[in-house]
């Protein structure tokens, strides 16, 4: 995938995740921190050049885990989070 296309996808994900805090006024402080961490990971991924596909996949997995955690899907343990 080209770098430009990858950046567009990451930008779209950042916008979508950041919109959670704008549209949900009932988020707890912990929820806001989780959203901020997901956005920060994506922004870091966008800035880093030369990452392997495996490194990109691991970061995306971590972001997905954070979003799942945000929506409080039961049965997830924080120790299961990749690259913590």
Backbone atoms as SQL, in Angstrom:
CREATE TABLE atoms (id INTEGER PRIMARY KEY, chain TEXT, resi INTEGER, resn TEXT, atom TEXT, x REAL, y REAL, z REAL);
INSERT INTO atoms VALUES
  (1, 'A', 1, 'UNK', 'N', 0.853, -1.166, 0.000),
  (2, 'A', 1, 'UNK', 'CA', 0.000, 0.000, 0.000),
  (3, 'A', 1, 'UNK', 'C', 0.900, 1.231, 0.000),
  (4, 'A', 2, 'UNK', 'N', 0.537, 2.209, -0.785),
  (5, 'A', 2, 'UNK', 'CA', 1.355, 3.408, -0.859),
  (6, 'A', 2, 'UNK', 'C', 1.280, 4.186, 0.448),
  (7, 'A', 3, 'UNK', 'N', 2.320, 4.933, 0.693),
  (8, 'A', 3, 'UNK', 'CA', 2.399, 5.760, 1.914),
  (9, 'A', 3, 'UNK', 'C', 1.246, 6.762, 1.961),
  (10, 'A', 4, 'UNK', 'N', 0.892, 7.339, 0.815),
  (11, 'A', 4, 'UNK', 'CA', -0.194, 8.316, 0.754),
  (12, 'A', 4, 'UNK', 'C', -1.528, 7.672, 1.126),
  (13, 'A', 5, 'UNK', 'N', -1.784, 6.503, 0.573),
  (14, 'A', 5, 'UNK', 'CA', -3.028, 5.803, 0.879),
  (15, 'A', 5, 'UNK', 'C', -3.061, 5.399, 2.356),
  (16, 'A', 6, 'UNK', 'N', -1.940, 4.936, 2.868),
  (17, 'A', 6, 'UNK', 'CA', -1.853, 4.557, 4.276),
  (18, 'A', 6, 'UNK', 'C', -2.143, 5.764, 5.173),
  (19, 'A', 7, 'UNK', 'N', -1.579, 6.920, 4.836),
  (20, 'A', 7, 'UNK', 'CA', -1.814, 8.130, 5.629),
  (21, 'A', 7, 'UNK', 'C', -3.278, 8.559, 5.583),
  (22, 'A', 8, 'UNK', 'N', -3.910, 8.416, 4.438),
  (23, 'A', 8, 'UNK', 'CA', -5.336, 8.753, 4.330),
  (24, 'A', 8, 'UNK', 'C', -6.184, 7.850, 5.226),
  (25, 'A', 9, 'UNK', 'N', -5.856, 6.574, 5.227),
  (26, 'A', 9, 'UNK', 'CA', -6.594, 5.622, 6.063),
  (27, 'A', 9, 'UNK', 'C', -6.390, 5.952, 7.540),
  (28, 'A', 10, 'UNK', 'N', -5.165, 6.247, 7.909),
  (29, 'A', 10, 'UNK', 'CA', -4.874, 6.600, 9.303),
  (30, 'A', 10, 'UNK', 'C', -5.587, 7.898, 9.683),
  (31, 'A', 11, 'UNK', 'N', -5.557, 8.902, 8.800),
  (32, 'A', 11, 'UNK', 'CA', -6.266, 10.164, 9.068),
  (33, 'A', 11, 'UNK', 'C', -7.756, 9.926, 9.277),
  (34, 'A', 12, 'UNK', 'N', -8.334, 9.082, 8.455),
  (35, 'A', 12, 'UNK', 'CA', -9.758, 8.762, 8.579),
  (36, 'A', 12, 'UNK', 'C', -10.046, 8.085, 9.916),
  (37, 'A', 13, 'UNK', 'N', -9.183, 7.169, 10.317),
  (38, 'A', 13, 'UNK', 'CA', -9.354, 6.487, 11.600),
  (39, 'A', 13, 'UNK', 'C', -9.217, 7.468, 12.760),
  (40, 'A', 14, 'UNK', 'N', -8.248, 8.377, 12.673),
  (41, 'A', 14, 'UNK', 'CA', -8.057, 9.389, 13.718),
  (42, 'A', 14, 'UNK', 'C', -9.304, 10.258, 13.837),
  (43, 'A', 15, 'UNK', 'N', -9.824, 10.724, 12.709),
  (44, 'A', 15, 'UNK', 'CA', -11.030, 11.556, 12.721),
  (45, 'A', 15, 'UNK', 'C', -12.222, 10.813, 13.319),
  (46, 'A', 16, 'UNK', 'N', -12.374, 9.560, 12.935),
  (47, 'A', 16, 'UNK', 'CA', -13.501, 8.769, 13.431),
  (48, 'A', 16, 'UNK', 'C', -13.406, 8.536, 14.934),
  (49, 'A', 17, 'UNK', 'N', -12.223, 8.186, 15.391),
  (50, 'A', 17, 'UNK', 'CA', -12.041, 7.925, 16.821),
  (51, 'A', 17, 'UNK', 'C', -12.151, 9.212, 17.627),
  (52, 'A', 18, 'UNK', 'N', -11.578, 10.299, 17.125),
  (53, 'A', 18, 'UNK', 'CA', -11.659, 11.580, 17.837),
  (54, 'A', 18, 'UNK', 'C', -13.095, 12.080, 17.926),
  (55, 'A', 19, 'UNK', 'N', -13.922, 11.714, 16.957),
  (56, 'A', 19, 'UNK', 'CA', -15.320, 12.163, 16.986),
  (57, 'A', 19, 'UNK', 'C', -16.104, 11.519, 18.131),
  (58, 'A', 20, 'UNK', 'N', -15.592, 10.432, 18.673),
  (59, 'A', 20, 'UNK', 'CA', -16.256, 9.780, 19.811),
  (60, 'A', 20, 'UNK', 'C', -16.345, 10.746, 20.986),
  (61, 'A', 21, 'UNK', 'N', -15.265, 11.455, 21.256),
  (62, 'A', 21, 'UNK', 'CA', -15.281, 12.374, 22.404),
  (63, 'A', 21, 'UNK', 'C', -16.176, 13.575, 22.147),
  (64, 'A', 22, 'UNK', 'N', -16.338, 13.959, 20.890),
  (65, 'A', 22, 'UNK', 'CA', -17.203, 15.096, 20.565),
  (66, 'A', 22, 'UNK', 'C', -18.673, 14.722, 20.631),
  (67, 'A', 23, 'UNK', 'N', -18.998, 13.493, 20.264),
  (68, 'A', 23, 'UNK', 'CA', -20.400, 13.097, 20.186),
  (69, 'A', 23, 'UNK', 'C', -20.917, 12.444, 21.463),
  (70, 'A', 24, 'UNK', 'N', -20.034, 12.099, 22.366),
  (71, 'A', 24, 'UNK', 'CA', -20.446, 11.428, 23.598),
  (72, 'A', 24, 'UNK', 'C', -20.059, 12.273, 24.807),
  (73, 'A', 25, 'UNK', 'N', -20.990, 13.058, 25.293),
  (74, 'A', 25, 'UNK', 'CA', -20.678, 13.933, 26.421),
  (75, 'A', 25, 'UNK', 'C', -20.651, 13.163, 27.746),
  (76, 'A', 26, 'UNK', 'N', -21.119, 11.922, 27.753),
  (77, 'A', 26, 'UNK', 'CA', -21.191, 11.154, 28.992),
  (78, 'A', 26, 'UNK', 'C', -19.980, 10.242, 29.205),
  (79, 'A', 27, 'UNK', 'N', -18.908, 10.477, 28.512),
  (80, 'A', 27, 'UNK', 'CA', -17.717, 9.652, 28.675),
  (81, 'A', 27, 'UNK', 'C', -17.047, 9.952, 30.011),
  (82, 'A', 28, 'UNK', 'N', -16.574, 8.909, 30.643),
  (83, 'A', 28, 'UNK', 'CA', -15.828, 9.094, 31.885),
  (84, 'A', 28, 'UNK', 'C', -14.420, 9.581, 31.549),
  (85, 'A', 29, 'UNK', 'N', -13.715, 9.997, 32.574),
  (86, 'A', 29, 'UNK', 'CA', -12.342, 10.460, 32.374),
  (87, 'A', 29, 'UNK', 'C', -11.470, 9.325, 31.833),
  (88, 'A', 30, 'UNK', 'N', -11.725, 8.124, 32.313),
  (89, 'A', 30, 'UNK', 'CA', -10.989, 6.953, 31.837),
  (90, 'A', 30, 'UNK', 'C', -11.266, 6.697, 30.364),
  (91, 'A', 31, 'UNK', 'N', -12.532, 6.827, 29.961),
  (92, 'A', 31, 'UNK', 'CA', -12.894, 6.628, 28.551),
  (93, 'A', 31, 'UNK', 'C', -12.192, 7.645, 27.654),
  (94, 'A', 32, 'UNK', 'N', -12.141, 8.881, 28.093),
  (95, 'A', 32, 'UNK', 'CA', -11.471, 9.928, 27.307),
  (96, 'A', 32, 'UNK', 'C', -9.985, 9.609, 27.167),
  (97, 'A', 33, 'UNK', 'N', -9.379, 9.093, 28.250),
  (98, 'A', 33, 'UNK', 'CA', -7.961, 8.718, 28.185),
  (99, 'A', 33, 'UNK', 'C', -7.730, 7.583, 27.189),
  (100, 'A', 34, 'UNK', 'N', -8.654, 6.627, 27.151),
  (101, 'A', 34, 'UNK', 'CA', -8.534, 5.511, 26.211),
  (102, 'A', 34, 'UNK', 'C', -8.618, 6.016, 24.773),
  (103, 'A', 35, 'UNK', 'N', -9.573, 6.911, 24.515),
  (104, 'A', 35, 'UNK', 'CA', -9.715, 7.490, 23.171),
  (105, 'A', 35, 'UNK', 'C', -8.455, 8.275, 22.805),
  (106, 'A', 36, 'UNK', 'N', -7.957, 9.074, 23.744),
  (107, 'A', 36, 'UNK', 'CA', -6.743, 9.855, 23.484),
  (108, 'A', 36, 'UNK', 'C', -5.546, 8.956, 23.196),
  (109, 'A', 37, 'UNK', 'N', -5.435, 7.850, 23.921),
  (110, 'A', 37, 'UNK', 'CA', -4.327, 6.927, 23.670),
  (111, 'A', 37, 'UNK', 'C', -4.426, 6.307, 22.286),
  (112, 'A', 38, 'UNK', 'N', -5.641, 5.949, 21.876),
  (113, 'A', 38, 'UNK', 'CA', -5.835, 5.374, 20.538),
  (114, 'A', 38, 'UNK', 'C', -5.437, 6.387, 19.463),
  (115, 'A', 39, 'UNK', 'N', -5.858, 7.625, 19.632),
  (116, 'A', 39, 'UNK', 'CA', -5.513, 8.678, 18.666),
  (117, 'A', 39, 'UNK', 'C', -4.002, 8.909, 18.657),
  (118, 'A', 40, 'UNK', 'N', -3.398, 8.935, 19.823),
  (119, 'A', 40, 'UNK', 'CA', -1.948, 9.148, 19.926),
  (120, 'A', 40, 'UNK', 'C', -1.181, 8.032, 19.222),
  (121, 'A', 41, 'UNK', 'N', -1.629, 6.787, 19.399),
  (122, 'A', 41, 'UNK', 'CA', -0.964, 5.658, 18.729),
  (123, 'A', 41, 'UNK', 'C', -1.063, 5.792, 17.211),
  (124, 'A', 42, 'UNK', 'N', -2.235, 6.191, 16.727),
  (125, 'A', 42, 'UNK', 'CA', -2.406, 6.349, 15.286),
  (126, 'A', 42, 'UNK', 'C', -1.564, 7.507, 14.748),
  (127, 'A', 43, 'UNK', 'N', -1.505, 8.603, 15.491),
  (128, 'A', 43, 'UNK', 'CA', -0.686, 9.738, 15.052),
  (129, 'A', 43, 'UNK', 'C', 0.785, 9.350, 15.018),
  (130, 'A', 44, 'UNK', 'N', 1.216, 8.573, 15.994),
  (131, 'A', 44, 'UNK', 'CA', 2.597, 8.104, 16.023),
  (132, 'A', 44, 'UNK', 'C', 2.872, 7.188, 14.835),
  (133, 'A', 45, 'UNK', 'N', 1.919, 6.331, 14.541),
  (134, 'A', 45, 'UNK', 'CA', 2.060, 5.418, 13.403),
  (135, 'A', 45, 'UNK', 'C', 2.186, 6.203, 12.100),
  (136, 'A', 46, 'UNK', 'N', 1.438, 7.269, 11.986),
  (137, 'A', 46, 'UNK', 'CA', 1.469, 8.087, 10.771),
  (138, 'A', 46, 'UNK', 'C', 2.827, 8.789, 10.606),
  (139, 'A', 47, 'UNK', 'N', 3.410, 9.239, 11.703),
  (140, 'A', 47, 'UNK', 'CA', 4.678, 9.977, 11.645),
  (141, 'A', 47, 'UNK', 'C', 5.874, 9.086, 11.367),
  (142, 'A', 48, 'UNK', 'N', 5.799, 7.843, 11.804),
  (143, 'A', 48, 'UNK', 'CA', 6.941, 6.943, 11.669),
  (144, 'A', 48, 'UNK', 'C', 7.046, 6.407, 10.254),
  (145, 'A', 49, 'UNK', 'N', 8.205, 6.565, 9.690),
  (146, 'A', 49, 'UNK', 'CA', 8.464, 6.003, 8.363),
  (147, 'A', 49, 'UNK', 'C', 9.296, 4.740, 8.538),
  (148, 'A', 50, 'UNK', 'N', 9.191, 3.859, 7.589),
  (149, 'A', 50, 'UNK', 'CA', 10.015, 2.665, 7.587),
  (150, 'A', 50, 'UNK', 'C', 9.530, 1.550, 8.491),
  (151, 'A', 51, 'UNK', 'N', 8.281, 1.606, 8.913),
  (152, 'A', 51, 'UNK', 'CA', 7.750, 0.520, 9.736),
  (153, 'A', 51, 'UNK', 'C', 7.433, -0.677, 8.843),
  (154, 'A', 52, 'UNK', 'N', 7.652, -1.841, 9.386),
  (155, 'A', 52, 'UNK', 'CA', 7.317, -3.054, 8.650),
  (156, 'A', 52, 'UNK', 'C', 5.811, -3.288, 8.738),
  (157, 'A', 53, 'UNK', 'N', 5.319, -4.133, 7.866),
  (158, 'A', 53, 'UNK', 'CA', 3.897, -4.476, 7.909),
  (159, 'A', 53, 'UNK', 'C', 3.516, -5.074, 9.254),
  (160, 'A', 54, 'UNK', 'N', 4.404, -5.843, 9.842),
  (161, 'A', 54, 'UNK', 'CA', 4.135, -6.455, 11.147),
  (162, 'A', 54, 'UNK', 'C', 4.024, -5.390, 12.237),
  (163, 'A', 55, 'UNK', 'N', 4.885, -4.389, 12.209),
  (164, 'A', 55, 'UNK', 'CA', 4.812, -3.305, 13.199),
  (165, 'A', 55, 'UNK', 'C', 3.520, -2.513, 13.035),
  (166, 'A', 56, 'UNK', 'N', 3.136, -2.266, 11.801),
  (167, 'A', 56, 'UNK', 'CA', 1.883, -1.551, 11.534),
  (168, 'A', 56, 'UNK', 'C', 0.708, -2.378, 12.045),
  (169, 'A', 57, 'UNK', 'N', 0.726, -3.669, 11.772),
  (170, 'A', 57, 'UNK', 'CA', -0.353, -4.552, 12.228),
  (171, 'A', 57, 'UNK', 'C', -0.455, -4.557, 13.751),
  (172, 'A', 58, 'UNK', 'N', 0.676, -4.595, 14.437),
  (173, 'A', 58, 'UNK', 'CA', 0.680, -4.604, 15.900),
  (174, 'A', 58, 'UNK', 'C', 0.082, -3.312, 16.462),
  (175, 'A', 59, 'UNK', 'N', 0.421, -2.177, 15.858),
  (176, 'A', 59, 'UNK', 'CA', -0.138, -0.904, 16.319),
  (177, 'A', 59, 'UNK', 'C', -1.644, -0.844, 16.074),
  (178, 'A', 60, 'UNK', 'N', -2.072, -1.311, 14.920),
  (179, 'A', 60, 'UNK', 'CA', -3.512, -1.334, 14.617),
  (180, 'A', 60, 'UNK', 'C', -4.230, -2.258, 15.595),
  (181, 'A', 61, 'UNK', 'N', -3.634, -3.410, 15.903),
  (182, 'A', 61, 'UNK', 'CA', -4.221, -4.317, 16.890),
  (183, 'A', 61, 'UNK', 'C', -4.371, -3.628, 18.245),
  (184, 'A', 62, 'UNK', 'N', -3.363, -2.878, 18.645),
  (185, 'A', 62, 'UNK', 'CA', -3.420, -2.170, 19.926),
  (186, 'A', 62, 'UNK', 'C', -4.543, -1.136, 19.931),
  (187, 'A', 63, 'UNK', 'N', -4.706, -0.419, 18.810),
  (188, 'A', 63, 'UNK', 'CA', -5.766, 0.588, 18.712),
  (189, 'A', 63, 'UNK', 'C', -7.138, -0.082, 18.750),
  (190, 'A', 64, 'UNK', 'N', -7.281, -1.187, 18.034),
  (191, 'A', 64, 'UNK', 'CA', -8.559, -1.913, 18.045),
  (192, 'A', 64, 'UNK', 'C', -8.862, -2.394, 19.460),
  (193, 'A', 65, 'UNK', 'N', -7.863, -2.896, 20.162),
  (194, 'A', 65, 'UNK', 'CA', -8.061, -3.338, 21.531),
  (195, 'A', 65, 'UNK', 'C', -8.540, -2.183, 22.406),
  (196, 'A', 66, 'UNK', 'N', -7.959, -1.005, 22.231),
  (197, 'A', 66, 'UNK', 'CA', -8.381, 0.155, 23.018),
  (198, 'A', 66, 'UNK', 'C', -9.835, 0.525, 22.737),
  (199, 'A', 67, 'UNK', 'N', -10.235, 0.460, 21.478),
  (200, 'A', 67, 'UNK', 'CA', -11.615, 0.785, 21.123),
  (201, 'A', 67, 'UNK', 'C', -12.566, -0.255, 21.706),
  (202, 'A', 68, 'UNK', 'N', -12.177, -1.515, 21.650),
  (203, 'A', 68, 'UNK', 'CA', -12.998, -2.567, 22.253),
  (204, 'A', 68, 'UNK', 'C', -13.113, -2.321, 23.760),
  (205, 'A', 69, 'UNK', 'N', -12.008, -1.969, 24.372),
  (206, 'A', 69, 'UNK', 'CA', -11.991, -1.667, 25.806),
  (207, 'A', 69, 'UNK', 'C', -12.922, -0.493, 26.114),
  (208, 'A', 70, 'UNK', 'N', -12.933, 0.490, 25.247),
  (209, 'A', 70, 'UNK', 'CA', -13.791, 1.659, 25.436),
  (210, 'A', 70, 'UNK', 'C', -15.260, 1.262, 25.493),
  (211, 'A', 71, 'UNK', 'N', -15.634, 0.351, 24.621),
  (212, 'A', 71, 'UNK', 'CA', -17.027, -0.063, 24.582),
  (213, 'A', 71, 'UNK', 'C', -17.322, -1.191, 25.569),
  (214, 'A', 72, 'UNK', 'N', -16.361, -1.446, 26.462),
  (215, 'A', 72, 'UNK', 'CA', -16.528, -2.334, 27.612),
  (216, 'A', 72, 'UNK', 'C', -17.035, -3.718, 27.240),
  (217, 'A', 73, 'UNK', 'N', -16.407, -4.313, 26.283),
  (218, 'A', 73, 'UNK', 'CA', -16.742, -5.692, 25.955),
  (219, 'A', 73, 'UNK', 'C', -16.141, -6.562, 27.051),
  (220, 'A', 74, 'UNK', 'N', -16.982, -7.321, 27.691),
  (221, 'A', 74, 'UNK', 'CA', -16.577, -8.132, 28.842),
  (222, 'A', 74, 'UNK', 'C', -15.611, -9.232, 28.421),
  (223, 'A', 75, 'UNK', 'N', -14.798, -9.641, 29.380),
  (224, 'A', 75, 'UNK', 'CA', -13.902, -10.761, 29.140),
  (225, 'A', 75, 'UNK', 'C', -12.519, -10.349, 28.679),
  (226, 'A', 76, 'UNK', 'N', -12.289, -9.058, 28.468),
  (227, 'A', 76, 'UNK', 'CA', -10.955, -8.628, 28.061),
  (228, 'A', 76, 'UNK', 'C', -10.153, -8.231, 29.286),
  (229, 'A', 77, 'UNK', 'N', -8.955, -8.706, 29.321),
  (230, 'A', 77, 'UNK', 'CA', -8.057, -8.407, 30.413),
  (231, 'A', 77, 'UNK', 'C', -6.993, -7.462, 29.868),
  (232, 'A', 78, 'UNK', 'N', -6.637, -6.442, 30.643),
  (233, 'A', 78, 'UNK', 'CA', -5.640, -5.481, 30.162),
  (234, 'A', 78, 'UNK', 'C', -4.304, -6.146, 29.864),
  (235, 'A', 79, 'UNK', 'N', -4.028, -7.276, 30.492),
  (236, 'A', 79, 'UNK', 'CA', -2.758, -7.953, 30.211),
  (237, 'A', 79, 'UNK', 'C', -2.729, -8.553, 28.828),
  (238, 'A', 80, 'UNK', 'N', -3.902, -8.660, 28.165),
  (239, 'A', 80, 'UNK', 'CA', -3.961, -9.212, 26.816),
  (240, 'A', 80, 'UNK', 'C', -3.615, -8.174, 25.760),
  (241, 'A', 81, 'UNK', 'N', -3.533, -6.907, 26.135),
  (242, 'A', 81, 'UNK', 'CA', -3.296, -5.851, 25.161),
  (243, 'A', 81, 'UNK', 'C', -1.917, -6.003, 24.525),
  (244, 'A', 82, 'UNK', 'N', -1.878, -5.986, 23.210),
  (245, 'A', 82, 'UNK', 'CA', -0.586, -6.129, 22.527),
  (246, 'A', 82, 'UNK', 'C', 0.288, -4.894, 22.710),
  (247, 'A', 83, 'UNK', 'N', 1.586, -5.109, 22.827),
  (248, 'A', 83, 'UNK', 'CA', 2.583, -4.016, 22.900),
  (249, 'A', 83, 'UNK', 'C', 2.287, -3.009, 23.990),
  (250, 'A', 84, 'UNK', 'N', 1.938, -3.460, 25.144),
  (251, 'A', 84, 'UNK', 'CA', 1.631, -2.507, 26.204),
  (252, 'A', 84, 'UNK', 'C', 2.862, -2.126, 26.942);
